[in-house]
Every structure is written in C-alpha cells, then in structure tokens.
C-alpha cells in the first residue's frame, strides 16, 4: 500500500506544479490588465497632473473652486442687454428707406403759377378760394434703388436714410427763386421696406411690417402668434446687420427696458433651450443636457444628471472643463496662460464635494454653454475592479485544482 502511495506522489506534484504555473500566468495577466481596466475617464490624480501639460499649445489651468472664485466668475461674466447692444430704436416713418412710397405736396403763396393755381389739395386742409396759399399734391413717389425720388422743377432728391422733414427742407430750398414762397410737406404713405423677419419656435414665421407706432419685440412676437414652447425655456435673438444679441424671453417680459423697438431688416429668432453641457464619468446619466438661457448652476446640473454614483464617484474629483473668458480669471492666471485662437483660456475647475461648503458654492457656480462636467472614479472603485478581475481569473483555476485533487 505504501508503495502505491509513494508511486503516486510524483504525479500529484506535477499536477500541483501545473496549477501553480497556471495561477502564476493568470496573476501576471491580471496585473498587466490593471493598466488597461475599463474606465469612464481620467482619474483625479491624472487631471491634477495636467496643469503642466499642453493641449493644442494652450496650457491647462486647474483651479480649485472656492466661494471667492465663484463670486469672481459671476461678477466678471458679461451680461447681454438689448438696450445697450441695440439701442432704443426709432419709430418707422422717422427715417425713409428704399421702396417706401411718399406723399408730397407743394404749397405756394398767390399768385401760384409754378405748380398751377387750381387743384388745391383738400387732403391737406387748403381752402379753395380766397386762401392765402394753395397746396398742390404730386403723384406718389417711390424711393428707387438708389434711395432717391424725382420732383418736378427740383430734380433728384436723396430720400433713403433721411427723415420726411429733411426731405421737405431740401425740396423747399431748391424751389426758392422758382416758386413764390414755397413750402413742402412730405409724409410716408406706404411702408414697403420696413419689415422684421420672425423665425424659430413661433406659431407663424413671417415678415412683419413696421409702422409709425414703433413696434417692439413683444408686439412683433404677438403678431407672429407667440411662442410654441414654455416662455421660461425660450431665448430671443435679434440680428441687426453684423450685430447679434440674445436674451431670455422671460427677461424681456420682466424688464420693460429690454422690450426695445425693432428696426427694418431686423431678424428675430426664437430659440428653445439653445445651450447645453456634456456630463461624463461616475454619474447617474452620461449625456448632453440642454438648458435654457436663464442659466444653470452646478447644483442644478448635478440634479439633471441624477447626481453622482455612490459606488464609483470620487467626491474630490468633480471637474468642469471650460474654455474660459480671460476677464473671468485671476490676473496672475490670465497673465501666465496661453489662449486659444479665439481668445479663450482652457481651464479645469475642481470642486471637492466632500466639504459641506461646496454644496453652497454649487448653488451659485454657473454652468456655461459647451461645458464638460466630469466626475472621476474613486480609487477604491479601481481596486474593486482589480479584485473582480483577479476573482474572475482565479475562480476557474481554483475549480480546476479542486477537481484534480
């Protein structure tokens, strides 16, 4: 019996050696796999190390967010204003444009011979007989493509870009010496050039004609049938020539100063939630999230992505990647930073959510358009991944060894 057992030892030793070799091989594979374990993005340590690296020839700045930093960002953030960007505007009829139709009458003191002594203009309130002066209406004049009109005995008169009073003064001055005590009255008969284009999330996109009343933003919006989405999520964008300005519709309604007059050829676009940020990492939902022009804070952003994942998130590794306006940065950082071709500074804001004060800071820290909100994995989460890799690797080996025994 002892001979039989002794003769089996070499076989058992070979089996155990094979098991150890397989185990060592699996361990080596697991250790090498630690470097390539799946991850949702860089770790907090890797992000901190990027402060000395270069991205697109622009040095990345990592800034710890404090209450003072949040206040500086808010204070130095430019705020749009229709009053400042576009001005109050002037009612239509005060300035004549191409295509407008003008009603012109010439008045002369008796004896009126240049424009005739009969055919007084009853529309202008003249008296037919015994009057001291007579008004002679001229055919309606359309401002041509050169911005001019033609008046008998006067010639070509520049009309576009001028007020009716200025046009009347020019006509009167040119008739001196030709007519007896001439006077001219010019008024806008039909507005053919003063229109505003309304597009976007409105009930009816249209070209809305402007009148001498001086239509404002809300007047034109009402003419187009109003918006199709909730007011609180809408943005009004006014394009005037090469100038573009935008404000939340709610601000225009709340602040009457922002309800400015529109001018000819303005384009008013109604946009629904025109801004967005991207959320990545150890959070409840990785997604591009739209938000309204009234703004969004970090606390609201975390709420919209279902918060942080308790099992994965590193509370010290909440980051906001942003191309920041240099005016919002500390002068020391602004001086040393390299800007992108469009004048922005690449910045990473880091927030430690373990500190109770960070919850107050998050309620005021603003999220900007095209921001990237990233939450890194906690170190323990990486260790758990490693343990799961080891467990999944050695479980079949242990099962095999048990079977062999």
MOURRA-V810330 format. One record per pair of residues at least 6 apart in sequence whose C-alpha atoms are under 7 Angstrom apart, sorted by the first residue. I is the first residue (numbers start at 1). J is the second residue. D is the distance in whole Angstrom. If there is no record, write none. Layout:
i | j | d
I | J | D
I | J | D
This chain:
i | j | d
19 | 401 | 6
23 | 394 | 7
23 | 397 | 7
26 | 393 | 6
30 | 389 | 7
30 | 390 | 6
34 | 386 | 6
40 | 281 | 5
41 | 281 | 6
41 | 376 | 7
42 | 376 | 7
43 | 376 | 5
43 | 377 | 6
44 | 317 | 5
44 | 376 | 6
48 | 62 | 7
50 | 60 | 7
51 | 60 | 5
51 | 61 | 5
51 | 62 | 6
53 | 59 | 6
53 | 60 | 7
54 | 60 | 6
58 | 338 | 5
58 | 339 | 6
58 | 340 | 6
58 | 346 | 7
59 | 337 | 6
59 | 338 | 6
60 | 346 | 5
60 | 347 | 6
61 | 346 | 7
61 | 347 | 5
61 | 348 | 6
62 | 347 | 6
62 | 348 | 5
62 | 349 | 6
62 | 350 | 7
63 | 348 | 6
63 | 349 | 5
63 | 350 | 6
64 | 349 | 6
64 | 350 | 5
64 | 351 | 6
65 | 349 | 6
65 | 350 | 6
65 | 351 | 5
67 | 361 | 6
70 | 365 | 5
72 | 328 | 7
73 | 328 | 5
76 | 327 | 6
76 | 328 | 5
77 | 328 | 6
80 | 245 | 7
80 | 246 | 7
80 | 247 | 6
81 | 258 | 7
82 | 245 | 7
82 | 258 | 5
82 | 260 | 7
83 | 257 | 7
83 | 258 | 6
83 | 260 | 7
85 | 245 | 7
88 | 260 | 5
88 | 261 | 6
89 | 260 | 7
89 | 261 | 5
89 | 262 | 6
89 | 263 | 7
90 | 214 | 7
90 | 261 | 7
91 | 212 | 5
91 | 213 | 6
91 | 214 | 4
92 | 210 | 6
92 | 211 | 5
92 | 212 | 4
92 | 214 | 6
93 | 188 | 6
93 | 212 | 5
94 | 163 | 5
94 | 164 | 7
95 | 161 | 6
95 | 162 | 5
95 | 163 | 5
96 | 159 | 6
96 | 160 | 5
96 | 161 | 6
96 | 162 | 6
96 | 163 | 6
97 | 147 | 7
97 | 160 | 5
97 | 161 | 6
97 | 193 | 6
98 | 143 | 5
98 | 144 | 6
98 | 145 | 6
98 | 147 | 5
98 | 160 | 6
98 | 193 | 6
99 | 142 | 6
99 | 143 | 5
99 | 144 | 6
99 | 192 | 5
99 | 193 | 5
100 | 142 | 6
100 | 143 | 6
100 | 190 | 6
100 | 191 | 5
100 | 192 | 5
100 | 193 | 6
101 | 140 | 6
101 | 141 | 6
101 | 142 | 4
101 | 143 | 6
101 | 188 | 6
101 | 189 | 5
101 | 190 | 5
101 | 191 | 7
102 | 140 | 6
102 | 141 | 5
102 | 142 | 6
102 | 186 | 7
102 | 187 | 6
102 | 188 | 5
102 | 189 | 5
103 | 140 | 5
103 | 141 | 7
103 | 186 | 6
103 | 187 | 5
103 | 188 | 6
103 | 189 | 6
104 | 137 | 6
104 | 138 | 6
104 | 140 | 7
104 | 185 | 6
104 | 186 | 5
104 | 187 | 7
105 | 135 | 6
105 | 136 | 5
105 | 137 | 4
105 | 138 | 6
105 | 184 | 6
105 | 185 | 5
105 | 186 | 7
106 | 135 | 5
106 | 136 | 5
106 | 137 | 6
106 | 182 | 7
106 | 183 | 6
106 | 184 | 5
106 | 185 | 7
107 | 133 | 7
107 | 134 | 5
107 | 135 | 4
107 | 136 | 6
107 | 182 | 6
107 | 183 | 5
107 | 184 | 6
108 | 133 | 5
108 | 134 | 6
108 | 135 | 7
108 | 179 | 7
108 | 180 | 6
108 | 181 | 6
108 | 182 | 5
108 | 183 | 7
109 | 132 | 6
109 | 133 | 4
109 | 134 | 7
109 | 180 | 6
109 | 181 | 6
110 | 132 | 6
110 | 133 | 6
112 | 180 | 7
114 | 179 | 6
115 | 136 | 7
119 | 136 | 7
120 | 126 | 6
120 | 128 | 6
120 | 134 | 6
120 | 135 | 5
120 | 136 | 5
121 | 135 | 5
121 | 136 | 6
121 | 137 | 6
126 | 134 | 6
126 | 135 | 6
141 | 149 | 6
142 | 149 | 7
143 | 149 | 5
143 | 159 | 7
147 | 158 | 6
147 | 159 | 6
147 | 160 | 5
148 | 156 | 6
148 | 157 | 5
148 | 158 | 4
148 | 159 | 5
148 | 160 | 7
149 | 156 | 6
149 | 157 | 5
149 | 158 | 7
149 | 159 | 7
150 | 156 | 5
150 | 157 | 6
154 | 171 | 7
154 | 174 | 6
154 | 175 | 7
159 | 167 | 6
164 | 186 | 5
164 | 187 | 6
165 | 186 | 7
168 | 184 | 5
168 | 185 | 6
168 | 186 | 6
171 | 184 | 7
172 | 182 | 6
172 | 183 | 5
172 | 184 | 6
175 | 182 | 6
176 | 182 | 7
194 | 209 | 6
194 | 210 | 6
194 | 264 | 4
194 | 265 | 7
195 | 207 | 6
195 | 208 | 5
195 | 209 | 4
195 | 210 | 6
195 | 264 | 5
195 | 265 | 6
196 | 207 | 5
196 | 208 | 5
196 | 209 | 6
196 | 264 | 6
196 | 265 | 5
196 | 266 | 5
196 | 267 | 6
197 | 206 | 6
197 | 207 | 4
197 | 208 | 6
197 | 265 | 7
197 | 266 | 6
197 | 267 | 5
197 | 268 | 6
198 | 205 | 5
198 | 206 | 5
198 | 207 | 6
198 | 267 | 6
198 | 268 | 5
198 | 269 | 6
199 | 205 | 5
199 | 206 | 7
199 | 268 | 6
199 | 269 | 5
199 | 270 | 7
200 | 269 | 5
200 | 270 | 5
200 | 271 | 6
201 | 227 | 6
201 | 228 | 6
201 | 270 | 5
201 | 271 | 6
201 | 272 | 7
202 | 224 | 7
202 | 225 | 7
202 | 226 | 6
202 | 227 | 4
202 | 228 | 6
202 | 270 | 7
203 | 224 | 6
203 | 225 | 5
203 | 226 | 6
203 | 227 | 6
203 | 228 | 6
204 | 224 | 5
204 | 225 | 6
205 | 224 | 6
206 | 224 | 7
208 | 220 | 7
214 | 261 | 6
215 | 261 | 6
215 | 262 | 6
216 | 259 | 6
216 | 260 | 5
216 | 261 | 4
216 | 262 | 6
217 | 259 | 6
217 | 260 | 6
217 | 261 | 6
217 | 262 | 6
218 | 259 | 7
231 | 249 | 6
231 | 250 | 6
232 | 250 | 6
233 | 272 | 6
233 | 273 | 6
233 | 292 | 5
233 | 293 | 7
234 | 248 | 6
234 | 249 | 6
234 | 270 | 7
234 | 271 | 6
234 | 272 | 5
234 | 273 | 6
234 | 292 | 7
235 | 246 | 7
235 | 247 | 6
235 | 248 | 4
235 | 249 | 5
235 | 270 | 6
235 | 271 | 5
235 | 272 | 6
235 | 293 | 6
236 | 246 | 6
236 | 247 | 5
236 | 248 | 6
236 | 249 | 6
236 | 268 | 7
236 | 269 | 6
236 | 270 | 5
236 | 271 | 6
237 | 244 | 7
237 | 245 | 6
237 | 246 | 4
237 | 247 | 7
237 | 268 | 6
237 | 269 | 5
237 | 270 | 6
238 | 244 | 6
238 | 245 | 5
238 | 246 | 6
238 | 266 | 7
238 | 267 | 6
238 | 268 | 5
238 | 269 | 6
239 | 245 | 7
239 | 266 | 6
239 | 267 | 5
239 | 268 | 6
240 | 266 | 5
240 | 267 | 7
248 | 293 | 5
248 | 294 | 6
252 | 258 | 5
252 | 259 | 6
273 | 290 | 6
273 | 291 | 5
273 | 292 | 4
273 | 293 | 6
274 | 292 | 6
274 | 293 | 7
275 | 290 | 6
275 | 291 | 5
275 | 292 | 6
275 | 293 | 7
275 | 369 | 5
276 | 288 | 7
276 | 289 | 5
276 | 290 | 4
276 | 291 | 6
276 | 369 | 5
276 | 370 | 6
277 | 288 | 6
277 | 289 | 5
277 | 290 | 7
277 | 369 | 6
277 | 370 | 5
277 | 371 | 5
277 | 372 | 6
278 | 287 | 6
278 | 288 | 4
278 | 289 | 6
278 | 370 | 7
278 | 371 | 6
278 | 372 | 5
278 | 373 | 6
279 | 286 | 5
279 | 287 | 5
279 | 288 | 6
279 | 372 | 6
279 | 373 | 5
279 | 374 | 6
280 | 286 | 5
280 | 373 | 6
280 | 374 | 5
280 | 375 | 7
281 | 374 | 5
281 | 375 | 5
281 | 376 | 6
282 | 308 | 6
282 | 309 | 6
282 | 312 | 6
282 | 313 | 5
282 | 375 | 5
282 | 376 | 6
282 | 377 | 6
283 | 305 | 7
283 | 307 | 6
283 | 308 | 4
283 | 309 | 5
283 | 375 | 7
284 | 305 | 6
284 | 306 | 5
284 | 307 | 6
284 | 308 | 6
284 | 309 | 6
285 | 305 | 5
285 | 306 | 6
296 | 366 | 6
296 | 367 | 5
297 | 362 | 7
297 | 363 | 6
297 | 364 | 6
297 | 365 | 5
297 | 366 | 4
297 | 367 | 5
298 | 362 | 5
298 | 363 | 6
298 | 365 | 6
298 | 366 | 6
298 | 367 | 6
299 | 362 | 5
299 | 363 | 5
312 | 377 | 5
312 | 378 | 6
312 | 381 | 5
313 | 375 | 6
313 | 376 | 6
313 | 377 | 5
313 | 378 | 5
314 | 375 | 7
314 | 376 | 6
314 | 377 | 5
314 | 378 | 4
315 | 352 | 6
315 | 353 | 5
315 | 354 | 6
316 | 351 | 7
316 | 352 | 4
316 | 353 | 6
316 | 354 | 6
317 | 350 | 7
317 | 351 | 7
317 | 352 | 7
317 | 375 | 6
317 | 376 | 5
318 | 350 | 6
318 | 351 | 5
318 | 352 | 7
318 | 374 | 6
318 | 375 | 5
318 | 376 | 7
319 | 348 | 6
319 | 349 | 5
319 | 350 | 5
319 | 351 | 6
319 | 373 | 6
319 | 374 | 5
319 | 375 | 6
320 | 348 | 6
320 | 349 | 5
320 | 350 | 7
320 | 371 | 7
320 | 372 | 6
320 | 373 | 5
320 | 374 | 6
321 | 347 | 6
321 | 348 | 5
321 | 349 | 7
321 | 371 | 6
321 | 372 | 5
321 | 373 | 7
322 | 346 | 6
322 | 347 | 5
322 | 348 | 6
322 | 371 | 5
322 | 372 | 7
323 | 344 | 5
323 | 345 | 5
323 | 346 | 4
323 | 347 | 6
324 | 344 | 5
324 | 345 | 5
324 | 346 | 6
324 | 347 | 6
325 | 344 | 5
325 | 345 | 6
326 | 334 | 6
326 | 344 | 6
326 | 345 | 6
337 | 345 | 7
338 | 345 | 7
339 | 345 | 5
352 | 358 | 7
